[in-house]
Amino acid sequence: MLLIDPAANEDFEDLIKNNEKANAVVIGLAPDKFHYEELTKAFRLLLDGASLIAIHKGRYYKRSDGLALGPGAFIAGLEYSANIKAEVVGKPTAEFFKAALGNISPEEAIMIGDDVKDDVAGAQAIGMRGLLVQTGKYRNGDENIITPQPTKVCSSFVQAVEYILKNEI
């Protein structure tokens, strides 16, 4: 069962065409699918033994009208109700960042992000440096809620790139 944005369906084309019984619930950012009936279908599949796979467990995201609940709230609800643990395959897992790096050493890499926990703390946990940008879903004071704090806080992505290019990092 896919609870994902329709734009991501192409990545799951083979599963969508497959008529076999669903053996997993895959959740991404899909606001239109996070309603009682869909979540109940997912819950019932989980009770029947399906796996719960989270593309990421984002707490919130930014829309044009402000911050909105991310998939993490719905994943947590399904975990609680079905008494299972989701397998998270995206940020902030170490495996995600390591896969993104390939053969590059974490110490040679820098993560630029607007999410202090999923982007910056996740990257720093494996030895990358993390630059927090005060755009997108950044909230005032975010830099103070993780330890260690971000390597640098920048007002924008452009400022973060300029900081890197000046070899200040």
N, C-alpha and C positions, 0 to 999 in steps of 0.2 A: 504494500500500500504506500503510495507516494503522497506525502503532504509537503509538496514543494511548489515553487513558483512555476506556472505553466511554461515560462521561458526556458526552464531547465529540463523540460520533458525530453528534448532531443538527446540529452545525455543518458537517458534511460529508455530509449526507443525499443530495445529488445525486450525489456521487461514489460513495457506497456502492451506490446503485441502478443506477449505470452499469455495464454489462457489458464495457466496453472494457478492453484490456490496460493494466495499471498502467504509468504513465510517470514516476512519482515515488514516493519513499519519504518520508512525513511522520512525523516523530518528536516526540512530546511525552512527558509523564510517564506511562509505562505499565508499571509493574513486572511485571505478569503477562505481558507480551508480550516482555520482554527475556530470552529463552532461546535456546539454540543453534539450534533449527529455524527460529524466526521470523527471527532475525538472519541466518541463512544464506539464507532466501528474499529478504530485503532486499538482502543482498550480491549475490546473483545478478541481481536487477533492476538494481542499480547497474552491474554489469559489462556489462549489456545496454544501457546508456545512460540509465537513469532518473536523474532529479535527486534529490538528497538535501536535504530541507527540514527544518530544525530549528525547532520552535515556540519553543524556547529551548535553551540549552546548559548548564543548571544542573548544577553539580558534585555537589551533594547536596541532600537535603531532610530534613525532620524527620518521623519517624513516632512513634507512641506508645512504641515500644521503643528509640528513639534515632535517630541519623543513618543515612541510607541513600543508596546511590549514586543520583544523578540521571541524567537522560537524556544528559548530556554525556559520560559515560564510554562509552556505547554509540555515540553519534554519532562520537566520536573513533576508536573501533574500526572503524566502517564507513568513515570517511574514510581511515584508514590502509590497511585491507585492499583497498578498491576504488580507492585512489589518486585520490580526488576531494576536493573541499572542499564542505562543507554550506553552504547559504544559510540563515543564521540570521535569522529574522523577528521575534524577540522580544528581551527583555533579554539582554545589555546593549548592543544596537546603538543607534547614534545615531538611526537611522531610526525605531526603535520609540518612543523618548522624544519625538522631534519629532512623530510622528503623534499621540501621546497629548496633547501640548500644543496641537495645532491652531494657532490664531493667538496663543497666549500666548507671550510671550518667556520663554526659559529662565531669565533672571535674576529673573523674577517667580514662579517655581515652586519647589516644595520636594518632594523625594522622601523618604518615610519608608520604611525597609526594614530587614529583618533579615539581608540578604545584602550584605556589604560590597563585593563585586566587582560582582555583577550589578545590584543596586539602587543603591547609593550611588555607586560609581565610575562606573558607566554614566551616571547622571544628571549627575554633576559634570563628566564629559567634555564635555557640551554646554553647560555653564554654569549648570546648576541647582544649588541647594544640596541637600546630602544629610544627612539625619538617620539615624543608625544606632541601631536599638533593640536592646537586649540581651534579646530574646525570640526565640522560634522557633528558627531554626538559627544564631543568633549563637553564636560561640565566643569565649572569653576571649582578648583581644588582637587580635581582628579589626581594630579601628580602627587598628592600627599597620602593617597590611600594604598599605595603599594610599597613594599620594601624588597629590594632597593628601589629608590625613586628612579624615574626615567633618567637616562643619560643626559638628556636635554629636553626642555620644553620650548617649542617654537610656535610662533603665531600662525604659521601656515606651512603647507607642503613646500612651497617655494623657499621659505626661510630655512626649512630643514635641509633641502637639497643644497642651498648656498652654504650652509654650515658644514655639510659633508665635503663639498668641493674645495672649501678653504682649508681642508685637512686639519680642521680643529678637532676632529674626532679620531 
